[in-house]
Amino acid sequence: MRRRATDGCSELCGFLPVGGKVGGAYAVNHRLPDTVVVGVSVQQVDGVWPLPQQLDQSWDRYSLSPQLFSFTYGQDSAAQTGCSVLDAAFKRYFSIIFPDFTKGTENVLQSMWSEPQPFVVSVTVKTRGCDGYPNEDSDESYNLSVSEGQALLRSVSVWGALRGLESFSQLVYQNDYGAYFINKTEIVDFPRFAFRGLLLDTSRHYLPLHDILKTLDAMAYSKFNVFHWHIVDDPSFPYQSRTFPDLSNKGAFHPFTHVYTQSDVMRVIEHARMRGIRVVPEFDSPGHTQSWGKGQPGLLTPCYKGSVPSGSFGPVDPTVDTTYKFMESLLKEVKFVFPDSYVHLGGDEVSFACWQSNPNVQTFMEKMGFGKSFTKLESFYMENIMNMTAALNKTSIVWQDVFDYHERIPQDTVLEIWKGKNYKTELSRMTSAGHRVLLSAPWYINHISTGQDWRDSYAVQPQNFSGTDEQKKLVIGGEVAMWGEYVDATNLTPRLWRGIQAEPLFVGHCKHEYDGLSKNNGPKKYCNY
């Protein structure tokens, strides 16, 4: 996942094989360098990912020595020593930049290339914010200037500083002898979208804590900033609730080995915070709740066969007061445990068959004047749940189904589009109603196809739909979804990072590769937005 560029002159200078091998040494960086002059062992490394808004490099390069390298705070920085986020980041990025360095050792061949000189990365942030959490309004912009003996990194917030440190780490490269270098570089960068998410499904297959933390590390490398934790679903309920412990005791695959304790959840949230990543939990209802019913009797709707219960259960029962008391208590716990202002409430793929079979549900619908419209019943339930969330000062995210079938949705609700290839029509329709929107439909990377399907991920333009400029501003970002039917800890990483791309969400392609392709009779349509 974490890769570095090599410089590139072996004993046989002038030979540049194809496929990531430079002068006999395999490149292990985010990208292969765009320009390599092998014969003189000089390189420009356009290795920053996602590609910055502005990137200027020269051939001038500077030798880096781990023993003479340091991070420091600028004199005018609001954050100084003791800032938890940046102090930890300095240690982390030193290890990332110099993975082979052991204190007290030095590469004896370093001096072959240049006399080692001190190099200082000075970080200056305008506002401190070291002890808080990233949020929807966080400023992630930064300016980075690399020159002889120093790099100056300036940002408004610590979150922008983290993005700049990541970019700096990707500029460092090694030659065949292990010597470290960086080129003279100027970067001005900021994200195109505030919400750049990754969904992991930990219900269909339990993912060990270690694998979630590794995924957060990899997210930081590509500047993703939201971890959408689809923590529970039909197959299992691994979240260990303080208020309702039987939900995991009876609903998890195993009540001890396949659960996320409160300590586990806190560790995920803190690990994410230190990397500028928000954690947004999803508790999807009224459908996708079969595992809930095992530990909460009376929550799910009893299904009927004729006039008698069949013994099976359907979605959450929206007709009884106990359902809403339970949901209110659970959401209060979610507010306490998860600090982010967003919570995902689901609302997708609700089967009405069980509701249709239940005489008590039919009686309730007659009383409420819903007639035979089960979408009105679902709307009644979701409206109550969204109102609870609003009362807790949380912003609701729901799947597009809630908008498709329901009349009254709070205006501040965020809608997430997940269905198929007609997402441009949905983007237009939802933003015209004044709702903020997230796009995930084109980034369901648990789906596997043949050929270079990664190109489709790169080519997505979330604002390429019919609508006004004001509508397009309502697209706050998107996320990649990795559903867990066929994914567990054994194949998560290769499946996830084979096709995941932050580029369309960070800056967009008309400015970079696809712009170049269009000039060579490539897919020019990608740039029409």
CORVEN-V364944 format. One record per backbone hydrogen bond with DSSP energy under -0.5 kcal/mol. NH is the residue of the N-H (numbers start at 1). CO is the residue of the C=O. Records with the same first field share a line. If there is no record, write none. Layout:
NH=CO + CO
This chain:
3=1
4=28
5=172
7=174
13=11
15=12
16=14
22=20 + 25
23=15 + 21
25=22
27=20
28=4
29=3
30=3
35=44
37=42
38=36
40=37
41=38
42=37
44=35
46=44
47=45
54=188
56=186
58=184
62=182
64=180
68=65
69=66
70=119
72=121
74=123
77=74
78=125
83=80
84=82
87=83
88=84
89=85
90=86
91=87
92=88
93=89
94=90
95=91
96=92
97=93
98=94
99=96
101=98
105=102
108=106
110=107
112=109
113=110
114=110
119=68
120=149
121=70
122=120 + 151
123=72 + 121
124=122 + 153
126=155
127=156
132=129
138=135
140=138
142=189
143=154
144=187
145=152
146=185
147=145 + 150
150=147
151=120
152=145
153=122 + 151
154=143 + 152
155=124
156=141
160=139
161=157
162=158
163=159
164=160
165=161
166=162
167=163
168=164
169=165
170=166
171=167 + 168
172=168 + 169
173=181
174=5
175=179
178=175
180=64
181=173
182=62
184=60
185=146
186=56
187=144
188=54
189=142
192=506
193=505
195=476
196=194
197=478
198=226
199=480
200=228
201=482
202=200 + 230
208=206
211=208
212=208
213=209
214=210
215=211
216=212
217=213
218=214
219=215
220=216
221=217
222=218 + 219
223=220
224=219
225=196
226=196
227=278
228=198 + 226
229=227 + 280
230=200 + 228
231=229 + 282
232=282
233=236
237=251
238=231
240=260
241=239
247=244
248=245
249=245
250=246
251=247
252=248
258=254
260=238
261=259
265=261
266=262
267=263
268=264
269=265
270=266
271=267
272=268
273=269
274=270
275=272
276=273
277=272
278=225
280=227 + 278
281=279
282=229
283=344
284=282
285=345
292=289
293=289
294=290
295=291 + 292
296=292
299=296
301=315
303=312
305=308
306=304
307=305
308=305
310=303
311=303
314=301
316=286
317=299
318=316
320=317
323=320
324=320
325=321
326=322
327=323
328=324
329=325
330=326
331=327
332=328
333=329
334=330
335=331
336=332
337=333
338=334
339=337
343=395
344=281
345=343 + 397
346=397
351=349
356=352
357=353
358=354 + 355
359=357
362=358
363=359
364=360
365=361
366=362
367=363
368=364
369=365 + 366
370=365
371=365
373=370
374=372
377=373
378=374
379=375
380=376
381=377
382=378
383=379
384=380
385=381
386=382
387=383
388=384
389=385
390=386
391=387
392=388 + 389
393=390
394=389
395=341
397=343
398=414
399=346
400=416
402=399
403=400
404=400
405=401
406=402
409=407
413=410
414=396
415=436
416=398
417=415 + 438
418=416
420=418
426=422
427=423
428=424
429=425
430=426
431=427
432=428
433=429 + 430
434=431
435=430
436=413
437=474
438=415
439=477
440=417 + 438
441=417
443=440
444=441
445=443 + 481
446=481
447=444
453=451
455=452
456=453
457=453
458=454
459=455
460=456 + 457
462=460
464=461
465=463
467=465
472=468
473=469
474=470 + 471
475=472
476=437 + 474
477=437
478=195
479=439
480=197
481=443
482=199
483=481
487=484
491=488
492=488
495=491
496=492
497=493
498=494
499=495
500=496
505=502
506=502
507=503
508=503
512=509
515=509 + 512
516=512
517=513
518=514
519=515
520=516 + 517
521=518
522=517
524=522
526=523
527=524
528=525
529=527
